[in-house]
Amino acid sequence: MEHRTQPVAFVALWQNKRSEYHATAQEEQETSARIEEAFVNARARGARMYGRYGCRWSTGWQYFTFWLCPSFEVLEQTIAELEAAGDFKFADSRHIIGFPMDDQDMIDAEYLREGGPDPERPIGFFAMWRRTDSYYHADPEAWERSDRAVREAFAYARSRGARMLGRYDCRWSNEWEYFTFWQVPSLEVLESTMERLEPAGDFWFADSYHVIGTLEPHFRFGTHLQVNPERAEGGY
């Protein structure tokens, strides 16, 4: 299958289960070690992981993360290893997978060659969207004006230090059409960008779902903070 050899973007949102709080010390240590090994293997296969973000304050999820994988096979192998490690025994998760689109206004090509979280941009922003009926019924000139204003808002965000790590087509994997992930220096930059997108008509022509999180390099297993460096490099 052609798609299986294409690069893919992966977003995971997850929250801990009650079982995480009742795990024995041995279960915690063994599971954490196997998860860390899965991350090491994933990076050895070419996966790039761009940080873990705590988002309980902005959504029902606890954390989210964004990865780029050189192929679907690499992602599939990694998820299989996480399954074997017992990761899903302790967490409920939602996974979104997308294929990269050629959208130069929404990608920092130079930064995408690297992996890892960016401590200078500690805010993670994940958005999914789908076009509404108003998009299809709008006058073409009105839509073009809106698109220009949206692109100007993107340019503003980049000028304020936001890094946009691509636009991805996810229609085949869930009910949304596209998603994007940004690393942002502050909530003020993100808020002022949203203030520009609102009058541009971005939320009139599309339904959207936003998750905002703060960079958390250390994962919390139940009530215990995990400080192993492998989990601090951006896995989940």
Secondary structure, DSSP 8 states (H G I E B T S, - for coil): -GGGGS-EEEEEEEEE-HHHHH--HHHHHHHHHHHHHHHHHHHHTT-EEEEEEE-TTTSS-SEEEEEEESSHHHHHHHHHHHHHHTGGGSEEEEEEEEEE---GGGB-TTGGGS-S--TTS-EEEEEEEEE-HHHHHS-HHHHHHHHHHHHHHHHHHHHTT-EEEEEEE-TTTSS-SEEEEEEES-HHHHHHHHHHHHHHTTTTSEEEEEEEEEE-SSEEETTEEE--HHHHTT--
